[in-house]
Amino acid sequence: MIQTKRLTIHPASDAEMRDLITHTDDEGLKLAYTEMLTMALENPQYRPWYAAWFIETPDGQRIGELCFKGLSADGTAEIGYGILPNFQNRGYATEAVKAVTAWALSQPNVNTITAETEADNLASQKVLLNCGFLATGEQGEEGPLFVLSRKQYCPPISAR
């Protein structure tokens, strides 16, 4: 579990993942959640890299989710995230992504975090830039590719 000033962020349990699968109408998300749960069950030692993570307010209200899309042998993990519409434009995505990428880059087997966002999703691109990611100029499957590496990451003074 990761705590920030305004958020609690934690990986979903197997039961919570099954609930996401059951209650998701979006077939693409249903498939993604199913694949994530399968990988989490098959790789329990790497579970945080495959589970959905819930983003919640201190009172337990879920306002979004994020996930890593596995962890490669070279120490690269891709992050994806989303905040429910009623909670957007309040800095929650930036706060969550900063906290989770700081946690990820503190893990000994992680060197790089990547993210892709649709070309017209300027809000998401701003989140990534505010979190220290650099635009690579390359296109991924979902759009422009952004990278945050252990080399370029500088934790806040309070975390040093």
C-alpha positions as CSV (number, residue, x, y, z in Angstrom):
1,M,0.0,0.0,0.0
2,I,1.2,3.5,-0.9
3,Q,-0.1,6.6,1.0
4,T,0.1,10.1,-0.3
5,K,-1.2,13.3,1.1
6,R,-4.7,12.7,-0.4
7,L,-4.6,9.1,-1.6
8,T,-4.3,5.5,-0.7
9,I,-3.0,3.3,-3.6
10,H,-3.0,-0.5,-3.3
11,P,-2.9,-3.6,-5.5
12,A,-6.3,-5.3,-5.9
13,S,-6.7,-8.7,-4.3
14,D,-7.6,-11.7,-6.4
15,A,-11.2,-11.3,-5.3
16,E,-11.2,-7.6,-6.3
17,M,-9.7,-8.5,-9.7
18,R,-12.4,-11.1,-10.2
19,D,-15.0,-8.4,-9.3
20,L,-13.5,-6.0,-11.8
21,I,-13.8,-8.7,-14.5
22,T,-17.4,-9.6,-13.6
23,H,-18.6,-6.0,-13.5
24,T,-16.8,-4.5,-16.4
25,D,-18.9,-4.0,-19.6
26,D,-16.0,-3.0,-21.7
27,E,-14.8,-6.1,-23.4
28,G,-11.3,-4.8,-23.9
29,L,-10.9,-4.0,-20.2
30,K,-12.5,-7.4,-19.3
31,L,-9.8,-9.1,-21.4
32,A,-7.0,-7.0,-19.9
33,Y,-8.2,-7.6,-16.3
34,T,-8.4,-11.4,-17.0
35,E,-4.9,-11.4,-18.4
36,M,-3.6,-9.4,-15.5
37,L,-5.2,-11.8,-13.0
38,T,-3.9,-14.9,-14.8
39,M,-0.4,-13.4,-14.8
40,A,-0.6,-12.4,-11.1
41,L,-1.7,-16.0,-10.2
42,E,1.0,-17.6,-12.3
43,N,3.7,-15.2,-11.0
44,P,2.9,-14.5,-7.4
45,Q,6.4,-13.1,-6.7
46,Y,5.7,-10.4,-9.3
47,R,2.1,-9.8,-8.4
48,P,2.3,-6.0,-8.1
49,W,3.5,-5.8,-11.7
50,Y,0.3,-7.6,-13.0
51,A,-2.5,-6.5,-10.6
52,A,-4.8,-3.5,-11.0
53,W,-4.0,-0.9,-8.3
54,F,-6.9,1.0,-6.8
55,I,-6.6,4.8,-6.2
56,E,-8.8,5.8,-3.3
57,T,-9.5,8.8,-1.2
58,P,-8.9,8.5,2.6
59,D,-12.5,7.6,3.1
60,G,-12.1,4.6,0.8
61,Q,-13.8,6.0,-2.3
62,R,-12.3,4.5,-5.4
63,I,-11.5,7.4,-7.8
64,G,-9.4,5.5,-10.4
65,E,-7.0,2.7,-11.1
66,L,-3.6,2.2,-12.4
67,C,-1.5,-0.8,-13.4
68,F,1.8,-2.0,-14.6
69,K,1.8,-4.2,-17.6
70,G,4.4,-6.7,-16.3
71,L,8.1,-6.3,-15.6
72,S,10.5,-7.2,-18.4
73,A,13.9,-9.0,-17.8
74,D,15.7,-5.7,-18.4
75,G,13.8,-4.0,-15.6
76,T,11.2,-2.1,-17.7
77,A,7.6,-1.7,-16.6
78,E,4.9,0.1,-18.5
79,I,2.3,2.0,-16.5
80,G,-1.3,2.8,-17.3
81,Y,-3.7,4.9,-15.3
82,G,-7.1,6.5,-15.3
83,I,-9.2,8.7,-13.0
84,L,-13.0,8.6,-13.0
85,P,-14.4,11.7,-14.8
86,N,-15.9,13.2,-11.6
87,F,-12.4,13.4,-10.0
88,Q,-10.4,14.6,-13.0
89,N,-8.6,18.0,-13.1
90,R,-7.8,17.8,-9.3
91,G,-4.2,16.6,-9.6
92,Y,-5.1,13.0,-8.5
93,A,-3.5,11.3,-11.5
94,T,-0.2,13.2,-11.0
95,E,-0.2,12.5,-7.3
96,A,-0.8,8.8,-7.9
97,V,1.6,8.3,-10.8
98,K,4.4,10.2,-8.9
99,A,3.9,8.0,-5.8
100,V,3.7,4.7,-7.7
101,T,6.7,5.4,-10.0
102,A,8.8,6.4,-6.9
103,W,7.9,3.1,-5.3
104,A,8.6,1.2,-8.6
105,L,12.0,2.8,-9.1
106,S,12.9,2.0,-5.5
107,Q,12.6,-1.7,-6.3
108,P,16.0,-3.2,-7.1
109,N,15.0,-5.0,-10.3
110,V,13.4,-1.9,-11.9
111,N,15.3,0.5,-14.2
112,T,12.7,2.2,-16.4
113,I,9.0,3.0,-16.4
114,T,7.4,3.7,-19.7
115,A,3.9,5.0,-20.6
116,E,2.0,5.5,-23.8
117,T,-0.9,7.9,-24.2
118,E,-3.2,8.7,-27.1
119,A,-1.8,11.6,-29.2
120,D,-4.8,13.8,-28.4
121,N,-4.8,13.1,-24.7
122,L,-3.0,16.2,-23.6
123,A,-4.1,15.9,-20.0
124,S,-2.4,12.5,-19.7
125,Q,0.7,13.7,-21.4
126,K,0.8,16.6,-18.9
127,V,0.6,14.2,-16.0
128,L,3.5,12.2,-17.4
129,L,5.6,15.3,-17.9
130,N,4.8,16.6,-14.4
131,C,5.9,13.3,-13.0
132,G,9.3,13.5,-14.7
133,F,8.7,11.4,-17.8
134,L,10.4,12.4,-21.0
135,A,8.7,12.2,-24.4
136,T,10.9,10.0,-26.6
137,G,9.4,11.1,-29.9
138,E,8.6,7.5,-30.7
139,Q,5.1,6.0,-31.2
140,G,4.0,3.0,-29.2
141,E,0.9,0.9,-29.9
142,E,-1.3,3.4,-28.0
143,G,0.4,6.6,-29.0
144,P,3.4,8.7,-28.0
145,L,5.9,7.0,-25.7
146,F,7.2,8.5,-22.5
147,V,10.1,7.2,-20.3
148,L,11.2,7.7,-16.7
149,S,14.4,6.0,-15.9
150,R,16.2,5.4,-12.6
151,K,19.1,7.6,-13.9
152,Q,16.8,10.6,-14.5
153,Y,14.6,10.1,-11.4
154,C,15.3,12.5,-8.5
155,P,13.1,11.8,-5.5
156,P,11.8,14.7,-3.5
157,I,14.1,15.9,-0.8
158,S,11.8,14.5,1.9
159,A,12.2,11.0,0.4
160,R,16.0,11.1,0.3
